[in-house]
Amino acid sequence: MRRIVTLLYILFILSACADKINLNTRMVNTPEELEVAIKNAEAGDNIVLANGIWKDVRIKFIGEGTEDQPITIKAETPGKVVIEGVSDLKFGGKYLVVDGLHFRNGYSPSEAVLEFRIDEKTIGNHCTITNSIIEDFNKMHRDDTDLWVQFWGRHNTLSNSYIAGKTNRGPTIRVDLEGNESINNYHQILNNHFGPRPPKGGASGETIQIGNSFSSMSPSYTMVANNLFEACNGEVEIISSKTNFNEFRNNVFYKSEGSLVTRHGNYCTIDGNYFIGDGKNENIGGIRIINTGHWVTNNYFFNIKGKNFRSALAVMNGIPKSPLNRYNQVTDVVVAYNTYINCDSPWQFGVGQNLNQEDVLPPSEIRSARPIRTIIANNVIYNEKGDASPIIEHDKADGVTFKSNVINNQGVDFKAYEGLEAVNFGIEEIGKNILIPSSKIDIEPYQGFEFENISTDLVGNPRTDNNSIGAFTNTDFKDPNILDRSKYGPSWYSAEAEEKEPKTLIVSKAEILQSKIDEAENGDIISLEVGNYEIQKSLLINKRLTIQSADKSKVVLNYSGGENSPLFELQPKGFLNLKNVTLKGNNSQYAFASLNENMFTHFGLTVADCDISDFNYVLKVYKESFAERITFENTSISNCDNGLELSEETNDLGDYNTEYLTIHNCRFSNVKSNVIDYYRGGYDESTIGGNLLVTNSTFTNCGAQEKNGILINSHGIVNVDISNNTFKSNPVKLVALLWGAKNNSHSDNQINNSGEIRVEENLEMKLLY
């Protein structure tokens, strides 16, 4: 009897714990064990990866789970299973789940880090990657293309993951639709934190791309919802929607340099999203509209200062009878119930109109088809400082109808539009970056066709009983805390790094300088004591460092390294801030240079209050190297064969070597060629296009051996400002050749015996497509 009671007790305990214990769980410790476990897995099985570093592992996850009993690969402890080296993961089958992995310190040997297919015949459906991280998992060369997540098949999901740091060519995420098995896919991209994607310095740097030009007429039905996009600055398109029937709901775009773009395809729903700028950066945008049938509703725009392609609402001109890979005319679009707070010229129509470039572009590239049958209704604009042009017509907006829109423009006059009424109303702050009208605006919302389907406002309040224009029907709701990062990404990970006080390491002799650089941590300061430092080998910089002295006249780095070697070798993740130091070479080496290959991620350079002389090149940036910022200020550069060369991206695909090149209050003398050579080739509007600022500087006897006779070369760079400089006795034909059709300008320069600054309205550029 006692034995029966004991047995019944054990059965009771097992039954009670059934929901907590999966008897089909197998722990694996090696890639070989993992392969065997996958091969033998059945529906409901859990394969647990042991904590540790899994290096050079290629996972082919093939299996047949069910909706109620998926097959799962998960970390023993989320975040403690780290995938490194040459590694990737591919799904094939159905109802497969991967949970809790961390990809870092490596790259994919294939076209994707995570891919929802093994090959064209073995595709994943109803598969999920969740609670995971991919960071800095870049190919070794910037021009090597890959994707970090590639969708195929149907009903696949990326959720609650953190993805950041992609610097090489290719969108971070792409949904592919080639083949009937991948259309009507209903993929979901939910609750993720897309962290910083630095500027790529060229095209193909989107965070999400759904489809491509040639699948753009296919139905996708991809859902992108409840994600945070933070500092996603890869290129002008943060999201590029290139298929039909996609939905973008309740996402937050925070200080991201670009826009959500309906690049190709039709019938997108863009509802309930937040676009937050910093009130200064003109590269931060909102929504750009191309093609047919989109509904843009219940969105909130704050402090967006972008212009043209990056305005809060940019409605483009199309190309008549456009090919699939260019710009179709905007037709039958609804923009309703949105709120714009402190956005510069938030509504821009006919964006991309380029009739003035007929001389250099073929007729198939002229964007002359204006938007038609487009309704702008029930929107609210508030400007703390009045805006003389809240609406900009780059071409006539005669196909756009305005209904029941209001603006508080602080009494500043603007061009009158029927359907846009000036109203004096107040605003109140209900949370950080969230300012809304303090009371209901007394204007009747326009009821257009199917407007009854806009049944709730941005925060979910019903519109049926107390409808109001704008994204919010009332002020009676709590702060939505849209920047609470715990809402996005893995539950076990925080992307908010702790602030660390920098250490200062004292160096008094050359022999220990490299060892101190190696010892230092990111953000530390190396302080050079008075003396002459004889440097015989390149100093390797692979972290964020400041090297400085108290008096540059008493600290001299004499470099005697080999020919064409750099004094400072700037490696991936090497960000050098050099202050108050004198650098001297023997005319055969470089002062600063990137690696000649394997620059798999960015570097950076700031040089302040320095004297640099007797080098072959002051700065040599090799092909496929990229810096977000390079700055020289209060610095003297003299007696060098070459100056600053950033001109090796000659494949003319829109690439360039730095986003911002700034020269301020510097003195150049006796620099023979490549004084400033900053190149971007290819006619491409998908990039910011480079930024050159040359101010308050002096150029004397420079350019004597410059082959093209131009002192400052900025071929193809979109944003150029050359102001308040002095050019004396430089034996060149031109100080600069500027691109008038772009944002190139010059002012208040003194030019003596140095040629001229010439502006050409339309420079001929190679088409990329």
C-alpha positions in Angstrom: 0.0 0.0 0.0 2.8 2.4 0.9 4.5 1.6 -2.5 1.2 2.6 -4.3 0.9 5.8 -2.3 4.6 6.7 -3.1 4.1 6.0 -6.8 0.9 8.1 -6.9 2.8 10.9 -5.1 5.6 10.8 -7.7 3.1 10.9 -10.6 1.4 13.9 -9.0 4.7 15.8 -8.7 5.7 15.0 -12.3 2.2 16.1 -13.5 2.4 19.4 -11.5 5.8 20.2 -12.9 5.0 19.2 -16.5 4.7 22.7 -17.6 8.1 23.5 -16.2 10.1 20.5 -17.2 10.5 19.5 -20.9 11.7 16.0 -20.9 12.7 16.5 -24.5 15.6 18.8 -23.6 19.1 18.1 -24.7 22.2 20.0 -23.7 25.0 20.3 -26.3 28.5 21.5 -25.8 30.1 21.4 -29.3 29.1 22.1 -32.9 29.2 18.4 -33.6 26.8 17.6 -30.8 24.6 20.4 -32.0 24.5 19.0 -35.5 23.5 15.5 -34.2 20.8 17.0 -31.9 19.3 18.9 -34.8 19.3 15.8 -37.0 17.4 13.9 -34.4 15.1 16.6 -33.2 11.3 16.2 -33.2 8.4 18.5 -32.6 8.6 19.9 -29.0 12.3 19.3 -28.5 14.6 21.9 -26.9 18.2 22.0 -27.8 20.2 24.0 -25.2 23.6 25.5 -26.2 26.0 25.4 -23.2 27.3 28.7 -22.0 30.5 29.9 -23.6 32.0 31.1 -26.8 31.0 29.1 -29.9 33.5 30.0 -32.6 33.4 29.3 -36.3 30.1 27.6 -36.1 27.7 27.2 -39.1 24.3 26.2 -37.9 21.8 24.6 -40.3 18.7 24.4 -38.3 16.5 21.9 -40.2 13.4 20.4 -38.6 9.6 20.0 -38.6 8.0 21.5 -35.5 4.3 22.3 -35.0 2.5 25.5 -33.9 2.0 24.0 -30.4 5.3 22.2 -30.3 8.1 24.1 -32.0 11.7 22.9 -32.1 13.8 25.3 -30.1 17.5 26.1 -30.0 18.2 28.3 -27.0 21.0 29.5 -24.8 21.6 27.8 -21.5 21.7 31.3 -20.1 20.4 34.1 -22.5 23.4 36.3 -23.5 26.0 33.8 -22.2 26.1 31.9 -25.5 28.3 33.9 -27.7 28.7 33.2 -31.4 32.1 34.5 -32.8 34.4 34.0 -35.7 33.2 32.9 -39.1 29.7 31.9 -38.3 26.1 32.0 -39.5 22.7 30.4 -38.9 20.1 29.2 -41.4 16.6 27.9 -41.0 15.0 25.2 -43.1 11.6 23.7 -42.2 8.8 25.0 -40.1 8.0 26.1 -36.5 11.7 26.5 -35.5 12.8 28.9 -32.8 16.2 30.4 -31.9 16.4 32.2 -28.5 19.0 34.1 -26.6 22.1 34.1 -28.8 24.7 36.8 -29.0 26.7 37.3 -32.3 29.8 39.4 -32.0 33.5 39.5 -33.0 33.1 37.8 -36.3 31.4 37.8 -39.7 29.2 35.6 -41.8 30.9 33.4 -44.4 27.8 33.6 -46.5 25.4 36.3 -47.7 23.6 36.6 -44.3 24.3 36.1 -40.6 20.7 34.8 -40.0 18.8 33.4 -43.0 15.3 31.9 -43.2 16.4 29.3 -45.8 19.1 26.7 -46.3 19.0 26.8 -50.0 16.4 27.5 -52.7 14.6 24.2 -51.9 14.8 24.2 -48.1 13.1 27.3 -46.8 12.0 28.3 -43.4 8.3 29.0 -42.6 6.8 30.0 -39.3 10.3 30.3 -37.8 11.5 32.8 -35.2 14.7 34.4 -34.0 14.1 36.1 -30.7 15.8 37.6 -27.6 19.1 37.8 -29.4 21.9 40.2 -30.4 23.9 40.9 -33.5 26.5 43.6 -33.0 29.5 44.7 -35.1 29.4 41.4 -37.1 30.9 43.0 -40.2 32.6 41.5 -43.2 36.3 42.3 -43.4 35.8 44.7 -46.3 33.3 47.6 -46.5 32.4 46.6 -50.1 31.6 43.0 -49.2 27.8 42.8 -49.2 25.8 40.8 -46.7 22.7 41.0 -44.6 22.4 40.4 -40.9 18.9 38.9 -41.2 17.5 37.7 -44.5 13.8 36.7 -44.7 12.5 34.1 -47.1 9.4 31.9 -47.0 6.3 32.9 -45.0 5.3 33.8 -41.5 8.8 34.3 -40.1 9.6 36.5 -37.2 12.4 38.6 -35.8 11.5 39.8 -32.3 12.9 41.3 -29.1 16.4 41.5 -30.4 19.2 44.1 -30.4 21.0 44.8 -33.7 23.6 47.5 -34.1 26.9 48.4 -35.7 26.6 47.3 -39.3 29.1 49.3 -41.5 29.6 47.2 -44.6 27.5 47.3 -47.8 24.0 45.8 -47.6 20.8 46.5 -45.6 20.8 45.2 -42.0 17.5 43.4 -42.6 16.1 42.4 -46.0 12.8 40.6 -46.9 13.3 38.8 -50.2 10.3 37.8 -52.4 11.7 35.9 -55.3 9.6 32.9 -55.8 5.9 32.2 -55.0 6.9 30.6 -51.7 8.1 34.0 -50.5 5.3 36.3 -51.6 2.2 37.0 -49.4 4.7 36.3 -46.6 3.2 38.0 -43.5 6.7 38.3 -41.9 6.9 40.1 -38.6 9.6 42.4 -37.2 8.5 43.2 -33.7 9.8 44.8 -30.5 13.4 45.1 -31.6 15.9 47.7 -30.7 17.8 48.8 -33.8 20.8 50.5 -32.3 23.3 52.8 -34.1 24.1 52.0 -37.7 26.8 54.5 -38.5 26.8 56.3 -41.9 28.0 53.9 -44.5 29.5 56.6 -46.8 27.5 55.4 -49.8 24.4 53.7 -50.9 23.0 50.3 -49.6 23.0 51.2 -45.9 19.3 50.8 -45.0 18.3 49.3 -41.7 15.3 47.4 -43.2 14.6 46.8 -46.9 11.5 45.0 -47.9 11.8 43.6 -51.4 13.7 45.1 -54.2 13.0 47.0 -57.4 12.2 43.9 -59.4 9.9 42.3 -56.9 8.2 45.7 -56.1 4.9 44.8 -57.6 4.6 41.6 -55.4 2.4 41.5 -52.2 4.5 41.1 -49.1 2.2 42.0 -46.1 5.3 42.4 -43.8 4.6 44.0 -40.4 7.2 46.2 -38.8 5.8 47.2 -35.4 6.8 48.4 -31.9 10.5 48.8 -32.7 13.0 51.5 -31.6 15.3 52.8 -34.3 18.0 54.8 -32.6 20.8 56.6 -34.5 20.2 54.5 -37.6 22.3 56.7 -39.9 23.4 54.3 -42.6 21.9 56.3 -45.5 18.8 58.4 -46.4 16.5 55.4 -46.2 16.1 53.9 -42.7 13.3 51.7 -44.0 13.0 51.1 -47.7 9.6 49.6 -48.5 9.7 48.1 -52.0 6.7 45.8 -52.1 2.9 46.0 -51.6 0.7 46.0 -48.5 3.4 46.4 -45.8 2.5 47.9 -42.4 4.6 50.1 -40.2 3.0 50.6 -36.8 3.9 52.1 -33.4 7.7 52.4 -34.1 9.9 55.1 -32.7 12.6 56.7 -34.9 14.9 58.5 -32.5 17.6 60.8 -33.8 18.1 58.7 -36.9 19.5 60.3 -40.0 17.1 59.3 -42.7 13.4 58.5 -43.3 10.8 55.8 -43.6 10.5 55.6 -47.4 7.9 53.9 -49.6 10.6 53.5 -52.3 8.7 51.1 -54.5 5.5 49.1 -54.2 2.1 50.3 -53.1 -0.6 50.3 -50.4 1.5 50.7 -47.3 0.0 51.6 -43.9 2.1 53.9 -41.8 0.3 54.4 -38.6 1.1 55.4 -35.0 4.8 56.1 -35.4 7.0 58.6 -33.6 9.7 60.6 -35.4 11.9 62.4 -32.9 14.7 64.8 -34.0 17.1 67.0 -32.0 16.0 70.3 -33.4 19.4 70.8 -35.1 20.5 68.0 -37.3 19.1 68.5 -40.8 19.8 64.8 -41.8 17.0 63.6 -39.5 13.9 63.0 -41.5 10.4 61.6 -41.4 8.3 59.9 -44.1 9.1 60.0 -47.8 6.3 59.0 -50.2 6.6 57.4 -53.6 4.0 55.3 -55.5 0.3 54.5 -55.0 -2.3 54.0 -52.3 -0.4 54.6 -49.0 -2.2 55.7 -45.8 -0.1 57.8 -43.4 -2.1 58.2 -40.2 -1.7 59.0 -36.5 2.0 59.8 -36.7 3.8 62.2 -34.5 6.8 64.4 -35.7 8.9 66.4 -33.2 11.9 68.7 -33.9 12.4 67.4 -37.5 14.7 69.8 -39.3 15.4 67.8 -42.4 14.8 69.3 -45.8 13.8 67.9 -49.2 14.3 64.1 -49.1 14.5 64.3 -45.3 11.6 66.7 -44.6 8.9 65.5 -42.1 6.6 64.7 -45.0 8.3 64.5 -48.4 6.0 63.7 -51.3 8.1 63.1 -54.4 7.8 63.7 -58.1 7.9 60.7 -60.3 9.3 59.8 -63.7 6.7 59.4 -66.4 6.5 55.7 -67.4 9.2 55.0 -64.8 11.1 51.8 -65.0 10.8 49.6 -61.9 14.0 50.7 -60.3 13.4 54.5 -60.5 10.5 56.7 -59.2 6.9 56.1 -59.9 4.3 58.9 -59.6 2.5 59.4 -56.3 -1.2 58.7 -56.6 -4.2 58.1 -54.3 -2.3 58.7 -51.1 -4.0 59.7 -47.8 -2.1 61.7 -45.1 -4.5 62.2 -42.2 -4.6 62.8 -38.4 -0.8 63.5 -38.0 0.8 66.0 -35.6 3.9 68.1 -36.4 5.6 70.0 -33.6 8.5 72.4 -34.3 9.3 70.8 -37.7 10.9 73.0 -40.4 8.7 73.2 -43.6 7.1 69.9 -42.7 5.2 69.4 -45.9 7.2 69.3 -49.1 5.7 68.3 -52.5 7.4 67.6 -55.8 10.6 66.6 -53.9 13.2 65.4 -56.3 12.0 67.6 -59.2 15.0 67.9 -61.4 14.0 69.7 -64.6 17.1 72.0 -64.2 19.3 69.0 -64.8 18.0 68.1 -68.3 21.4 69.0 -69.7 23.3 66.2 -67.8 20.6 63.6 -67.3 18.8 61.4 -69.9 15.0 62.0 -70.3 14.4 58.7 -68.5 15.7 60.3 -65.3 13.7 63.6 -65.3 11.2 63.5 -62.4 8.4 65.6 -63.7 5.2 63.6 -62.8 3.6 65.5 -59.9 1.5 63.8 -57.2 -2.1 63.4 -58.0 -5.3 62.4 -56.1 -3.5 62.9 -52.8 -5.4 64.1 -49.7 -3.8 65.9 -46.7 -6.5 66.0 -44.0 -7.1 66.5 -40.3 -3.4 67.3 -39.5 -2.0 69.6 -36.9 1.1 71.8 -37.2 2.6 73.8 -34.3 5.6 76.0 -34.6 7.2 77.6 -31.6 8.9 79.9 -34.0 6.8 80.9 -37.0 7.7 79.3 -40.3 7.3 81.4 -43.5 7.1 78.2 -45.6 5.3 75.4 -43.7 4.5 74.0 -47.2 7.1 73.9 -49.9 6.2 73.2 -53.5 9.3 72.1 -55.4 6.8 71.6 -58.2 3.1 72.6 -58.3 1.0 70.7 -55.7 -2.0 71.0 -57.9 -2.9 67.3 -57.5 -3.0 67.6 -53.7 -6.2 68.4 -51.8 -6.0 69.9 -48.3 -8.9 69.4 -45.9 -9.4 70.5 -42.2 -5.7 71.0 -41.4 -4.6 73.7 -38.8 -1.4 75.5 -38.0 -0.3 77.7 -35.1 2.4 79.7 -36.9 2.8 82.3 -34.2 1.2 84.9 -36.5 3.9 84.6 -39.2 2.3 84.9 -42.6 2.6 82.0 -45.1 1.1 81.2 -48.5 -2.6 80.5 -48.1 -4.0 77.1 -48.9 -7.6 76.2 -48.8 -7.9 73.5 -46.2 -5.0 74.8 -44.0 -6.3 77.2 -41.4 -4.2 79.4 -39.0 -5.5 78.8 -35.4 -4.1 80.0 -32.1 -3.9 77.1 -29.8 -1.6 76.1 -27.0 0.5 73.0 -26.4 1.5 71.1 -23.3 4.3 68.6 -22.5 3.0 65.2 -21.4 6.4 63.5 -21.6 9.9 63.8 -22.9 9.7 64.8 -26.6 5.9 64.6 -26.5 4.1 68.0 -26.8 0.5 68.0 -27.9 -2.4 70.6 -28.1 -3.5 71.5 -24.6 -7.2 71.5 -25.6 -9.4 70.2 -28.4 -9.1 72.2 -31.5 -12.5 73.5 -32.6 -12.5 72.3 -36.2 -14.6 69.5 -37.6 -12.5 66.6 -39.0 -12.9 65.9 -42.6 -14.7 62.6 -43.3 -13.2 61.1 -46.5 -13.7 57.8 -48.1 -12.9 55.0 -45.6 -11.8 57.5 -42.9 -14.1 55.6 -40.6 -11.4 52.9 -40.6 -9.1 55.3 -38.7 -10.9 54.2 -35.6 -8.3 55.1 -32.9 -5.7 57.7 -32.3 -1.9 57.3 -31.8 -2.2 56.0 -28.3 -5.3 53.9 -28.8 -8.1 56.3 -27.8 -11.2 55.7 -29.8 -12.1 58.3 -32.4 -15.8 57.4 -32.5 -17.2 59.6 -29.7 -14.8 62.4 -29.3 -12.9 62.7 -32.5 -10.4 65.5 -33.1 -7.8 66.4 -35.7 -4.2 65.5 -35.1 -2.6 62.3 -33.8 -4.2 62.6 -30.4 -7.9 63.0 -29.6 -7.4 64.3 -26.1 -4.7 65.0 -23.5 -6.0 62.6 -20.8 -3.4 59.9 -21.1 -0.1 59.1 -19.5 3.4 59.7 -20.8 3.9 56.8 -23.4 7.6 56.6 -22.4 8.6 55.9 -25.9 12.3 55.9 -25.0 12.1 53.4 -22.2 14.6 51.0 -23.8 13.4 48.1 -21.6 10.4 47.9 -24.0 12.6 46.9 -26.9 15.2 44.2 -27.5 16.2 41.3 -25.3 15.0 41.2 -21.7 18.5 40.3 -20.5 20.4 43.2 -22.2 20.8 46.9 -21.8 22.2 49.0 -24.6 22.8 51.9 -22.2 26.6 51.9 -21.4 27.8 53.1 -18.1 29.7 56.4 -18.2 33.4 55.7 -17.3 35.8 58.3 -16.0 38.9 58.4 -18.3 42.2 57.4 -16.9 45.3 59.5 -17.7 48.5 57.6 -18.5 51.7 59.5 -18.3 54.4 58.8 -21.0 57.9 60.2 -20.8 59.8 58.2 -23.4 59.2 56.7 -26.8 60.0 53.1 -25.8 56.8 52.8 -23.7 54.4 54.8 -25.8 52.9 51.8 -27.7 52.7 49.7 -24.5 50.7 52.5 -22.9 48.4 52.7 -25.9 47.8 49.0 -25.6 47.2 49.3 -21.9 44.7 52.1 -22.2 41.0 51.6 -22.4 38.4 53.3 -24.6 38.2 57.0 -23.7 41.5 57.2 -21.8 44.1 60.0 -22.1 47.8 59.6 -22.8 49.7 62.6 -21.6 53.1 63.1 -23.2 55.8 64.8 -21.0 58.3 67.3 -22.4 60.8 65.8 -24.8 61.7 64.5 -28.3 60.3 61.1 -29.0 62.1 59.1 -31.6 59.4 56.8 -33.1 60.7 54.0 -35.3 57.6 51.9 -35.8 54.0 52.8 -36.5 51.8 53.5 -33.4 48.8 51.3 -33.7 45.4 52.9 -32.7 42.5 50.4 -32.3 40.4 52.2 -29.6 39.1 55.6 -28.7 42.1 57.6 -27.3 43.3 61.1 -26.7 47.0 61.7 -27.0 48.1 65.2 -25.8 50.7 67.4 -24.3 50.7 70.6 -22.4 53.0 72.4 -24.9 53.4 71.3 -28.5 56.7 73.2 -28.9 58.2 71.0 -26.3 56.8 67.6 -27.4 58.1 66.4 -30.8 57.4 63.0 -32.3 60.2 62.4 -34.9 59.1 59.5 -37.1 61.8 57.4 -38.8 59.7 54.4 -39.8 59.7 52.7 -43.2 58.7 54.3 -46.5 54.9 54.8 -46.9 54.3 53.6 -43.4 52.2 55.9 -41.0 53.3 57.4 -37.7 49.7 56.7 -36.5 48.1 53.6 -38.0 44.3 54.0 -37.6 42.8 50.5 -37.4 39.1 49.5 -37.1 37.6 51.1 -34.0 40.6 53.4 -33.8 39.5 56.9 -32.9 42.4 59.3 -32.3 42.2 62.7 -30.8 45.6 64.3 -31.0 46.3 67.6 -29.3 49.3 69.9 -28.8 51.9 67.8 -30.5 54.6 68.4 -33.2 55.0 65.7 -35.8 58.0 65.4 -38.1 58.8 62.9 -40.8 61.6 62.5 -43.4 59.3 63.1 -46.5 58.8 59.4 -47.2 56.1 58.4 -44.7 52.6 59.3 -43.7 51.6 61.1 -40.6 48.2 59.2 -40.4 46.7 56.4 -42.4 44.0 53.8 -42.3 44.8 50.1 -42.9 45.3 49.2 -46.5 42.8 46.3 -46.1 40.4 44.7 -43.7 39.0 48.0 -42.4 35.9 46.1 -41.3 34.5 49.1 -39.3 35.0 52.8 -38.8 37.8 54.9 -37.5 38.0 58.6 -36.6 40.6 61.4 -36.4 40.7 64.8 -34.7 43.9 66.8 -34.8 44.0 70.1 -32.9 46.7 72.6 -32.1 49.5 70.6 -33.8 52.4 71.2 -36.1 52.9 68.7 -38.9 55.8 68.8 -41.4 58.0 66.8 -43.7 55.7 63.9 -44.6 54.9 62.3 -47.9 51.2 62.3 -46.9 49.6 64.0 -43.9 46.6 61.7 -44.2 46.1 58.7 -46.4 42.7 57.0 -46.4 42.6 53.8 -48.4 39.8 52.3 -50.3 37.0 50.7 -48.2 38.1 52.7 -45.2 35.5 55.1 -43.6 35.5 57.7 -40.8 32.4 59.4 -39.7 34.4 62.5 -38.8 37.9 63.8 -39.7 38.8 67.2 -38.2 41.9 69.4 -38.4 41.8 72.6 -36.4 44.3 75.2 -35.3 47.0 73.1 -37.0 50.0 73.9 -39.2 50.8 71.6 -42.1 54.0 72.4 -44.1 56.6 71.0 -46.4 54.7 67.9 -47.3 54.4 66.2 -50.7 50.7 65.5 -50.2 48.1 66.7 -47.8 44.8 65.0 -47.0 43.9 62.3 -49.5 40.4 60.7 -49.3 40.0 59.8 -53.0 40.3 56.1 -53.5 36.5 55.3 -53.9 36.8 55.5 -57.7 34.4 52.7 -58.5 31.8 55.5 -58.8 29.1 53.8 -56.8 28.3 56.8 -54.6 30.9 55.8 -51.9 33.3 58.1 -50.1 35.8 57.9 -47.2 34.4 60.2 -44.6 31.0 61.8 -43.8 32.4 65.0 -42.3 35.8 66.5 -43.3 36.4 69.7 -41.4 39.3 72.1 -41.7 39.2 75.1 -39.4 41.8 77.7 -38.7 44.6 75.8 -40.2 47.8 76.8 -42.1 48.9 74.9 -45.2 52.2 75.9 -46.8 54.4 74.2 -49.3 52.1 71.2 -49.8 52.8 70.0 -53.3 49.6 68.1 -54.3 46.4 66.5 -52.9 46.2 69.4 -50.5 42.6 68.4 -49.8 41.3 65.6 -52.1 37.9 64.3 -51.1 36.1 62.3 -53.8 32.6 60.8 -54.3 31.7 59.4 -57.7 28.4 58.4 -59.2 25.1 60.3 -59.4 23.3 58.9 -56.4 20.7 60.6 -54.2 20.5 57.8 -51.6 23.4 59.2 -49.5 24.0 62.4 -47.6 26.8 62.8 -50.0 29.7 63.9 -47.8 30.3 67.2 -46.0 33.4 69.4 -46.5 33.9 72.5 -44.4 37.0 74.7 -44.9 37.0 77.9 -42.9 39.4 80.5 -41.5 42.4 78.8 -43.0 45.4 79.9 -45.0 46.9 78.2 -48.0 50.3 79.5 -49.2 52.4 78.1 -52.1 50.5 74.9 -52.3 49.4 72.7 -55.2 52.6 73.1 -57.4 52.4 69.5 -58.5 48.6 69.1 -58.6 47.9 67.4 -61.9 44.4 68.7 -62.5 45.3 72.3 -61.4 42.7 72.4 -58.6 43.8 73.2 -55.1 40.8 71.8 -53.1 39.3 68.8 -54.9 35.7 68.0 -53.8 34.5 66.1 -56.8 30.9 64.8 -56.2 30.7 65.9 -52.6 27.2 67.3 -52.0 27.7 69.6 -49.0 30.7 72.0 -49.4 31.4 75.3 -47.6 34.6 77.2 -48.3 34.5 80.4 -46.4 36.7 83.1 -44.8 40.0 81.6 -46.0 43.1 83.2 -47.5 44.8 81.8 -50.6 48.2 83.3 -51.4 50.6 82.4 -54.3 49.2 79.0 -55.0 50.3 78.0 -58.6 47.0 76.4 -59.6 44.3 77.2 -62.1 41.4 76.9 -59.6 41.1 77.1 -55.9 38.0 74.9 -56.1 35.4 73.7 -58.6 32.0 73.6 -56.9 28.7 71.9 -57.8 26.1 74.6 -58.1 23.1 72.2 -58.2 24.1 70.8 -54.8 24.8 72.4 -51.5 28.2 73.8 -52.5 29.0 77.4 -51.4 31.8 79.8 -50.9 32.1 83.2 -49.3 34.4 85.9 -48.0 37.6 84.3 -49.2 40.7 86.3 -50.1 42.4 85.0 -53.2 45.7 86.3 -54.4 47.7 84.8 -57.3 45.9 81.5 -56.8 43.3 81.1 -59.6 39.6 81.3 -58.8 36.7 79.4 -57.2 34.5 78.3 -60.1 30.9 77.1 -59.8 29.4 74.8 -62.4 25.6 74.3 -62.0 25.6 70.7 -63.3 28.6 68.5 -63.1 28.5 65.4 -65.2 28.3 62.3 -63.0 28.2 58.6 -63.8 24.7 57.1 -63.3 24.6 54.2 -60.8 21.5 52.4 -62.2 
